[in-house]
Amino acid sequence: MAHLSEAAVKQITEICERYAAERTPLMMILSDVQKEYGYIPLDVQELISEKTGISVSEIYGVVTFYSFFSLKPKGKFVIGCCLGTACYVKGAQQVIDKFSEILGIKPGETTEDGMFTIDALRCIGACGIAPAVSINGKVYPKVSVGAVQGIIDELRAKGGNQ
């Protein structure tokens, strides 16, 4: 825990205490920590373990099982490409491949400038507008390979404005 600032330790401790009366507090704690910091590194998992008595292995198992938790910081723009059946059939693999090609990263990675992360998602429930891409909560419908460069240009133009 040498990497955590005093303020971070205090805030994570407060989050853990907030759910102390819950029978199964882990998901709520992890969700709040993820919202606050954007990811849940090992030193944070160790602190949560110390404060709750839940083993680090159990915490790590939950963090790595659920795709909405992350062990590494994500980019300012998280590009989630749905690869569920409907999206896949309509060309989602080619769309995610184009994002990867243009940004020079693979799914699960973040650009060196910290601007973009690409995530491969399972069904996001937008089958009627397949292939769908979710970027920071905004869903882009019927995304074609040809539209990818324009989406990236639009996000770069927003740059520091989000």
MARBA-3410 file (N, C-alpha, C, O; in Angstrom, 1 decimal):
162
0.8,-1.2,0.0,0.0,0.0,0.0,0.8,1.3,0.0,0.3,2.4,0.2 ~ 2.1,1.1,-0.2,3.0,2.3,-0.3,2.7,3.2,-1.4,3.1,4.4,-1.4 ~ 2.0,2.8,-2.4,1.7,3.6,-3.6,0.5,4.5,-3.4,0.3,5.5,-4.2 ~ -0.3,4.3,-2.4,-1.5,5.0,-2.2,-1.3,6.2,-1.4,-0.6,6.2,-0.3 ~ -1.8,7.4,-1.8,-1.7,8.6,-1.0,-2.6,8.5,0.3,-3.5,7.6,0.4
-2.3,9.3,1.3,-3.1,9.3,2.5,-4.5,9.6,2.2,-5.5,9.0,2.8 ~ -4.8,10.5,1.3,-6.1,10.9,0.9,-6.9,9.7,0.3,-8.0,9.5,0.5 ~ -6.2,9.0,-0.6,-6.8,7.8,-1.2,-7.1,6.7,-0.2,-8.2,6.1,-0.2 ~ -6.2,6.5,0.7,-6.4,5.5,1.8,-7.7,5.9,2.6,-8.5,5.1,2.9 ~ -7.7,7.2,2.9,-8.9,7.7,3.7,-10.2,7.5,3.0,-11.2,7.0,3.5
-10.2,7.9,1.7,-11.4,7.8,0.9,-11.8,6.3,0.7,-13.0,6.0,0.8 ~ -10.9,5.4,0.4,-11.2,4.0,0.2,-11.7,3.4,1.6,-12.7,2.6,1.6 ~ -11.1,3.8,2.6,-11.6,3.4,4.0,-13.0,3.8,4.2,-13.8,3.0,4.7 ~ -13.3,5.1,3.9,-14.7,5.6,4.0,-15.7,4.8,3.2,-16.8,4.5,3.6 ~ -15.3,4.4,2.0,-16.1,3.7,1.1,-16.4,2.3,1.7,-17.5,1.8,1.8
-15.4,1.7,2.3,-15.5,0.3,2.9,-16.4,0.5,4.1,-17.3,-0.4,4.3 ~ -16.3,1.5,4.9,-17.1,1.7,6.1,-18.6,2.0,5.8,-19.5,1.6,6.5 ~ -18.8,2.6,4.6,-20.1,2.9,4.2,-21.0,1.7,4.0,-22.2,1.7,4.2 ~ -20.3,0.5,3.7,-21.0,-0.7,3.5,-20.8,-1.8,4.5,-21.1,-2.9,4.3 ~ -20.3,-1.3,5.7,-19.9,-2.3,6.7,-21.1,-3.1,7.2,-20.9,-4.2,7.7
-22.3,-2.5,7.2,-23.4,-3.2,7.7,-24.0,-4.2,6.7,-24.9,-5.0,7.0 ~ -23.6,-4.1,5.5,-24.1,-5.0,4.4,-23.6,-6.4,4.6,-22.4,-6.6,5.0 ~ -24.4,-7.4,4.3,-24.0,-8.8,4.3,-22.9,-9.1,3.3,-22.0,-9.9,3.5 ~ -23.1,-8.6,2.1,-22.2,-8.9,1.0,-21.9,-7.5,0.3,-22.5,-7.1,-0.7 ~ -20.9,-6.8,0.9,-20.6,-5.5,0.5,-19.6,-5.3,-0.7,-19.5,-4.2,-1.3
-19.0,-6.4,-1.2,-17.9,-6.3,-2.1,-18.2,-5.6,-3.4,-17.5,-4.6,-3.8 ~ -19.3,-5.9,-4.1,-19.7,-5.3,-5.3,-19.9,-3.8,-5.2,-19.5,-3.0,-6.0 ~ -20.6,-3.4,-4.1,-20.8,-2.0,-3.9,-19.6,-1.2,-3.6,-19.4,-0.1,-4.2 ~ -18.7,-1.8,-2.8,-17.4,-1.2,-2.6,-16.6,-1.0,-3.9,-16.1,0.1,-4.2 ~ -16.5,-2.1,-4.6,-15.7,-2.1,-5.9,-16.3,-1.1,-6.9,-15.6,-0.4,-7.5
-17.6,-1.1,-6.9,-18.3,-0.1,-7.8,-18.0,1.3,-7.5,-17.7,2.1,-8.3 ~ -18.0,1.6,-6.2,-17.7,3.0,-5.8,-16.3,3.4,-6.0,-16.0,4.5,-6.4 ~ -15.4,2.4,-5.7,-14.0,2.7,-6.0,-13.7,2.9,-7.4,-13.0,3.8,-7.8 ~ -14.3,2.0,-8.3,-14.1,2.2,-9.7,-14.6,3.5,-10.2,-14.0,4.2,-11.0 ~ -15.8,4.0,-9.7,-16.4,5.3,-10.1,-15.4,6.4,-9.7,-15.2,7.3,-10.5
-14.8,6.3,-8.5,-14.0,7.3,-8.0,-12.6,7.4,-8.7,-12.1,8.5,-9.1 ~ -12.0,6.2,-9.0,-10.6,6.2,-9.5,-10.5,5.7,-10.9,-9.5,6.0,-11.6 ~ -11.5,5.1,-11.5,-11.5,4.6,-12.8,-10.9,3.2,-13.0,-11.0,2.6,-14.1 ~ -10.3,2.7,-11.9,-9.7,1.3,-12.0,-9.4,0.9,-10.6,-9.5,1.7,-9.6 ~ -9.1,-0.4,-10.4,-8.9,-1.0,-9.1,-7.6,-1.8,-9.1,-7.6,-3.0,-9.3
-6.5,-1.1,-8.9,-5.2,-1.8,-8.9,-5.0,-2.7,-7.7,-5.8,-2.6,-6.7 ~ -4.0,-3.5,-7.7,-3.7,-4.5,-6.6,-3.6,-3.9,-5.2,-4.1,-4.4,-4.3 ~ -2.9,-2.7,-5.1,-2.7,-2.1,-3.8,-4.1,-1.6,-3.2,-4.2,-1.6,-2.0 ~ -5.0,-1.3,-4.1,-6.3,-0.9,-3.6,-7.1,-2.1,-3.2,-7.8,-2.1,-2.2 ~ -6.9,-3.2,-3.9,-7.6,-4.5,-3.5,-7.0,-5.0,-2.2,-7.8,-5.5,-1.4
-5.7,-4.8,-1.9,-5.2,-5.2,-0.6,-5.7,-4.3,0.5,-6.0,-4.9,1.6 ~ -5.9,-3.0,0.2,-6.5,-2.2,1.3,-8.0,-2.6,1.6,-8.4,-2.6,2.7 ~ -8.7,-2.9,0.5,-10.1,-3.3,0.7,-10.1,-4.6,1.5,-11.0,-4.8,2.4 ~ -9.2,-5.5,1.2,-9.1,-6.8,1.9,-8.9,-6.5,3.4,-9.5,-7.1,4.3 ~ -7.9,-5.6,3.7,-7.6,-5.3,5.1,-8.8,-4.7,5.8,-9.0,-5.0,7.0
-9.5,-3.9,5.1,-10.6,-3.2,5.8,-11.9,-4.0,5.9,-12.7,-3.8,6.8 ~ -12.1,-5.0,5.0,-13.3,-5.8,5.1,-13.1,-7.3,5.5,-14.1,-7.9,5.9 ~ -11.9,-7.7,5.5,-11.6,-9.1,5.9,-11.9,-10.1,4.7,-11.8,-11.3,4.9 ~ -12.2,-9.6,3.5,-12.4,-10.4,2.3,-11.0,-10.6,1.7,-10.2,-9.7,1.6 ~ -10.7,-11.9,1.4,-9.4,-12.2,0.9,-9.1,-11.5,-0.4,-10.0,-11.2,-1.2
-7.8,-11.2,-0.6,-7.4,-10.5,-1.9,-7.7,-11.4,-3.1,-8.1,-10.9,-4.1 ~ -7.6,-12.7,-2.9,-7.9,-13.6,-4.1,-9.4,-13.5,-4.5,-9.7,-13.5,-5.6 ~ -10.3,-13.4,-3.5,-11.7,-13.2,-3.8,-12.0,-11.9,-4.5,-12.7,-11.8,-5.5 ~ -11.4,-10.8,-4.0,-11.5,-9.5,-4.6,-11.0,-9.5,-6.0,-11.7,-9.0,-6.9 ~ -9.8,-10.0,-6.2,-9.2,-10.1,-7.5,-10.1,-10.9,-8.5,-10.2,-10.5,-9.6
-10.6,-12.0,-8.0,-11.5,-12.8,-8.8,-12.7,-12.0,-9.3,-13.1,-12.2,-10.4 ~ -13.3,-11.2,-8.4,-14.5,-10.4,-8.8,-14.1,-9.3,-9.8,-14.7,-9.1,-10.8 ~ -12.9,-8.7,-9.5,-12.5,-7.6,-10.4,-12.2,-8.1,-11.8,-12.5,-7.4,-12.8 ~ -11.6,-9.3,-11.9,-11.2,-9.8,-13.2,-12.4,-10.5,-13.9,-12.4,-10.7,-15.1 ~ -13.4,-10.9,-13.1,-14.5,-11.6,-13.7,-15.5,-10.6,-14.5,-15.9,-10.9,-15.6
-15.8,-9.5,-13.8,-16.7,-8.5,-14.4,-16.0,-7.5,-15.3,-15.0,-6.9,-14.8 ~ -16.4,-7.4,-16.5,-15.8,-6.5,-17.5,-15.9,-5.1,-17.1,-15.1,-4.3,-17.7 ~ -16.8,-4.7,-16.3,-16.9,-3.2,-16.0,-15.9,-2.8,-14.9,-15.8,-1.6,-14.7 ~ -15.2,-3.7,-14.3,-14.1,-3.4,-13.4,-12.8,-3.5,-14.2,-12.7,-4.3,-15.2 ~ -11.8,-2.7,-13.8,-10.5,-2.6,-14.6,-9.4,-2.6,-13.6,-9.4,-2.0,-12.6
-8.3,-3.3,-14.0,-7.1,-3.3,-13.2,-6.1,-2.2,-13.6,-5.2,-1.9,-12.9 ~ -6.4,-1.6,-14.8,-5.5,-0.6,-15.3,-6.4,0.7,-15.6,-7.6,0.6,-15.9 ~ -5.7,1.8,-15.6,-6.5,3.1,-16.0,-7.0,3.0,-17.4,-6.3,2.4,-18.3 ~ -8.2,3.5,-17.6,-8.7,3.6,-18.9,-8.5,5.0,-19.5,-8.2,5.9,-18.8 ~ -8.7,5.0,-20.8,-8.5,6.3,-21.5,-9.7,7.3,-21.2,-10.7,6.9,-20.7
-9.5,8.5,-21.7,-10.6,9.5,-21.5,-11.8,9.1,-22.3,-12.9,9.3,-21.8 ~ -11.6,8.4,-23.4,-12.7,7.9,-24.2,-12.6,6.4,-24.3,-11.7,5.9,-24.8 ~ -13.6,5.7,-23.7,-13.6,4.3,-23.7,-14.6,3.8,-24.8,-15.8,4.0,-24.7 ~ -14.0,3.2,-25.8,-14.7,2.8,-27.0,-15.1,1.3,-26.8,-14.2,0.5,-26.9 ~ -16.3,1.1,-26.5,-16.8,-0.3,-26.3,-17.5,-0.8,-27.6,-18.6,-0.3,-27.9
-16.9,-1.7,-28.3,-17.4,-2.3,-29.5,-18.2,-3.6,-29.1,-17.6,-4.5,-28.6 ~ -19.5,-3.6,-29.4,-20.3,-4.8,-29.1,-19.9,-5.9,-30.1,-19.9,-5.7,-31.3 ~ -19.6,-7.1,-29.5,-19.4,-8.2,-30.4,-20.4,-9.3,-30.1,-20.1,-10.5,-30.4 ~ -21.5,-8.9,-29.6,-22.6,-9.9,-29.4,-23.1,-10.4,-30.8,-22.6,-9.9,-31.8 ~ -23.9,-11.4,-30.8,-24.2,-12.1,-32.0,-24.8,-11.2,-33.1,-24.3,-11.2,-34.3
-25.8,-10.4,-32.8,-26.3,-9.5,-33.8,-25.3,-8.5,-34.4,-25.2,-8.3,-35.6 ~ -24.5,-7.9,-33.5,-23.5,-7.0,-33.9,-22.4,-7.7,-34.7,-21.9,-7.2,-35.8 ~ -22.0,-8.8,-34.3,-20.9,-9.6,-34.9,-21.4,-9.9,-36.4,-20.6,-9.8,-37.3 ~ -22.6,-10.4,-36.5,-23.1,-10.8,-37.8,-23.2,-9.6,-38.8,-23.0,-9.7,-40.0 ~ -23.4,-8.4,-38.2,-23.5,-7.2,-39.0,-22.1,-6.5,-39.2,-22.1,-5.4,-39.7
-21.0,-7.1,-38.8,-19.7,-6.6,-39.1,-18.9,-5.9,-38.0,-18.0,-5.2,-38.3 ~ -19.3,-6.2,-36.8,-18.7,-5.6,-35.6,-17.2,-5.9,-35.5,-16.4,-5.1,-35.1 ~ -16.8,-7.1,-35.9,-15.4,-7.5,-35.8,-14.5,-6.5,-36.7,-13.4,-6.1,-36.4 ~ -15.1,-6.2,-37.9,-14.3,-5.3,-38.8,-14.3,-3.9,-38.2,-13.3,-3.2,-38.4 ~ -15.3,-3.5,-37.5,-15.4,-2.2,-36.9,-14.3,-2.1,-35.8,-13.6,-1.1,-35.8
-14.3,-3.1,-34.9,-13.3,-3.0,-33.8,-11.9,-3.1,-34.4,-10.9,-2.5,-33.9 ~ -11.7,-3.9,-35.5,-10.4,-4.0,-36.1,-10.0,-2.7,-36.7,-8.8,-2.3,-36.6 ~ -10.9,-1.9,-37.2,-10.6,-0.6,-37.8,-10.2,0.4,-36.6,-9.2,1.2,-36.8 ~ -10.9,0.4,-35.5,-10.6,1.2,-34.4,-9.1,0.9,-33.9,-8.3,1.7,-33.7 ~ -8.8,-0.4,-33.9,-7.5,-0.9,-33.5,-6.4,-0.4,-34.4,-5.4,0.1,-34.0
-6.7,-0.6,-35.7,-5.7,-0.1,-36.7,-5.4,1.4,-36.6,-4.3,1.8,-36.6 ~ -6.5,2.2,-36.6,-6.3,3.6,-36.5,-5.6,4.1,-35.3,-4.7,4.9,-35.3 ~ -6.0,3.5,-34.1,-5.4,4.0,-32.8,-4.1,3.3,-32.5,-3.4,3.7,-31.6 ~ -3.8,2.2,-33.2,-2.6,1.4,-32.9,-2.6,0.7,-31.6,-1.5,0.4,-31.0 ~ -3.8,0.3,-31.1,-3.9,-0.5,-29.9,-4.9,-1.7,-30.1,-5.7,-1.6,-31.1
-4.8,-2.7,-29.3,-5.7,-3.8,-29.3,-6.8,-3.6,-28.3,-6.6,-2.8,-27.4 ~ -7.9,-4.4,-28.4,-8.9,-4.3,-27.4,-8.3,-4.6,-26.0,-7.5,-5.5,-25.9 ~ -8.7,-3.8,-25.1,-8.2,-4.0,-23.7,-7.0,-3.1,-23.4,-6.5,-3.0,-22.3 ~ -6.6,-2.4,-24.5,-5.4,-1.5,-24.3,-5.8,0.0,-24.4,-6.9,0.3,-24.9 ~ -4.9,0.9,-23.9,-5.1,2.3,-23.9,-4.0,3.0,-24.7,-2.8,2.6,-24.6
-4.3,4.0,-25.5,-3.3,4.7,-26.2,-2.3,5.4,-25.3,-2.7,5.7,-24.1 ~ -1.1,5.6,-25.7,0.0,6.1,-24.9,-0.4,7.5,-24.3,0.0,7.9,-23.2 ~ -1.2,8.3,-25.1,-1.6,9.6,-24.6,-2.7,9.6,-23.6,-3.1,10.6,-23.1 ~ -3.2,8.4,-23.3,-4.3,8.3,-22.4,-5.7,8.7,-22.9,-6.6,8.9,-22.1 ~ -5.8,8.9,-24.2,-7.0,9.4,-24.8,-8.0,8.3,-25.0,-9.2,8.6,-24.8
-7.6,7.2,-25.6,-8.5,6.2,-26.0,-8.2,4.8,-25.4,-7.1,4.4,-25.2 ~ -9.3,4.1,-25.0,-9.2,2.7,-24.7,-10.3,2.0,-25.6,-11.4,2.5,-25.8 ~ -9.9,0.8,-26.1,-10.8,0.0,-26.8,-11.2,-1.2,-26.0,-10.3,-1.9,-25.5 ~ -12.5,-1.5,-25.8,-13.0,-2.6,-25.1,-13.9,-3.5,-26.0,-14.7,-2.9,-26.7 ~ -13.7,-4.8,-26.1,-14.6,-5.7,-26.8,-15.6,-6.1,-25.8,-15.3,-6.6,-24.7
-16.9,-5.8,-26.1,-18.0,-6.1,-25.2,-18.9,-7.2,-25.7,-18.9,-7.4,-26.9 ~ -19.5,-7.9,-24.8,-20.5,-8.8,-25.2,-21.8,-8.0,-25.4,-21.8,-6.8,-25.3 ~ -22.9,-8.6,-25.7,-24.2,-7.9,-26.0,-24.4,-6.7,-25.1,-24.4,-6.9,-23.8 ~ -24.7,-5.6,-25.7,-25.0,-4.4,-24.9,-26.5,-4.1,-25.0,-27.0,-3.0,-24.5 ~ -27.3,-5.0,-25.6,-28.7,-4.8,-25.7,-29.2,-3.9,-26.8,-30.3,-3.3,-26.7
-28.3,-3.6,-27.8,-28.7,-2.7,-28.8,-28.7,-3.5,-30.2,-28.3,-2.9,-31.2 ~ -29.3,-4.7,-30.1,-29.3,-5.5,-31.3,-30.0,-4.9,-32.5,-29.6,-5.2,-33.6 ~ -31.0,-4.1,-32.3,-31.8,-3.5,-33.4,-31.0,-2.5,-34.1,-31.4,-2.1,-35.2 ~ -29.9,-2.0,-33.6,-29.1,-1.0,-34.2,-27.7,-1.5,-34.5,-26.7,-0.7,-34.5 ~ -27.5,-2.8,-34.7,-26.2,-3.4,-34.8,-25.6,-3.0,-36.2,-26.3,-2.7,-37.1
-24.3,-2.9,-36.2,-23.3,-3.0,-35.1,-23.3,-1.7,-34.2,-23.2,-0.6,-34.8 ~ -23.3,-1.9,-32.9,-23.4,-0.8,-32.0,-22.0,-0.6,-31.3,-21.3,-1.5,-31.0 ~ -21.7,0.7,-31.1,-20.5,1.0,-30.4,-20.9,2.0,-29.2,-21.6,3.0,-29.5 ~ -20.4,1.8,-28.1,-20.7,2.6,-26.9,-19.4,3.4,-26.5,-18.4,2.8,-26.3 ~ -19.5,4.7,-26.5,-18.4,5.5,-26.1,-18.8,6.4,-24.9,-19.6,7.3,-25.1
-18.2,6.1,-23.8,-18.5,6.8,-22.5,-20.0,6.9,-22.3,-20.5,8.0,-21.9 ~ -20.7,5.8,-22.6,-22.2,5.8,-22.3,-23.0,6.2,-23.5,-24.2,5.9,-23.5 ~ -22.5,6.9,-24.5,-23.2,7.3,-25.7,-23.2,6.1,-26.7,-22.1,5.6,-27.0 ~ -24.3,5.7,-27.2,-24.3,4.6,-28.1,-24.4,5.1,-29.6,-25.2,5.9,-29.9 ~ -23.5,4.6,-30.4,-23.4,4.9,-31.8,-24.1,3.8,-32.5,-23.6,2.7,-32.5
-25.2,4.0,-33.3,-25.9,2.9,-34.0,-25.3,2.7,-35.4,-24.8,3.5,-36.0 ~ -25.5,1.4,-35.8,-25.1,1.0,-37.1,-23.8,1.5,-37.6,-23.7,2.1,-38.7 ~ -22.8,1.3,-36.8,-21.4,1.9,-37.1,-20.8,1.0,-38.2,-20.7,-0.2,-38.2 ~ -20.4,1.7,-39.3,-19.7,1.0,-40.4,-18.2,1.3,-40.3,-17.8,2.2,-39.5 ~ -17.4,0.4,-40.9,-16.0,0.6,-41.0,-15.6,2.0,-41.5,-14.7,2.6,-40.9
-16.4,2.5,-42.4,-16.1,3.8,-43.0,-16.4,5.0,-42.0,-15.9,6.1,-42.2 ~ -17.2,4.7,-41.0,-17.5,5.8,-40.0,-16.5,5.9,-38.9,-16.5,6.9,-38.2 ~ -15.6,4.9,-38.8,-14.7,4.9,-37.6,-13.8,6.1,-37.6,-13.6,6.7,-36.5 ~ -13.2,6.4,-38.7,-12.2,7.6,-38.7,-13.0,8.9,-38.3,-12.4,9.7,-37.5 ~ -14.2,9.1,-38.7,-15.0,10.2,-38.4,-15.3,10.3,-36.9,-15.2,11.4,-36.3
-15.6,9.1,-36.3,-15.9,9.0,-34.9,-14.6,9.4,-34.1,-14.7,10.2,-33.1 ~ -13.5,8.9,-34.5,-12.2,9.2,-33.8,-11.9,10.7,-33.9,-11.5,11.3,-33.0 ~ -12.1,11.2,-35.1,-11.8,12.7,-35.4,-12.7,13.5,-34.5,-12.3,14.5,-33.9 ~ -14.0,13.1,-34.4,-14.9,13.9,-33.5,-14.5,13.9,-32.0,-14.5,14.9,-31.4 ~ -14.0,12.7,-31.6,-13.6,12.6,-30.2,-12.3,13.4,-30.0,-12.1,14.0,-28.9
-11.4,13.3,-30.9,-10.1,14.1,-30.8,-10.4,15.6,-30.7,-9.8,16.3,-30.0 ~ -11.4,16.0,-31.5,-11.8,17.4,-31.5,-12.4,17.9,-30.2,-12.2,19.0,-29.7 ~ -13.1,16.9,-29.5,-13.6,17.2,-28.2,-12.5,17.3,-27.2,-12.5,18.1,-26.3 ~ -11.5,16.5,-27.4,-10.2,16.5,-26.6,-10.5,16.7,-25.1,-11.0,15.8,-24.4 ~ -10.2,17.9,-24.7,-10.3,18.2,-23.2,-11.6,18.7,-22.8,-11.8,19.2,-21.7
-12.6,18.6,-23.7,-13.9,19.2,-23.4,-14.9,18.2,-22.8,-16.1,18.5,-22.8 ~ -14.5,17.0,-22.4,-15.5,16.1,-21.8,-15.2,15.8,-20.4,-16.0,15.0,-19.8
END
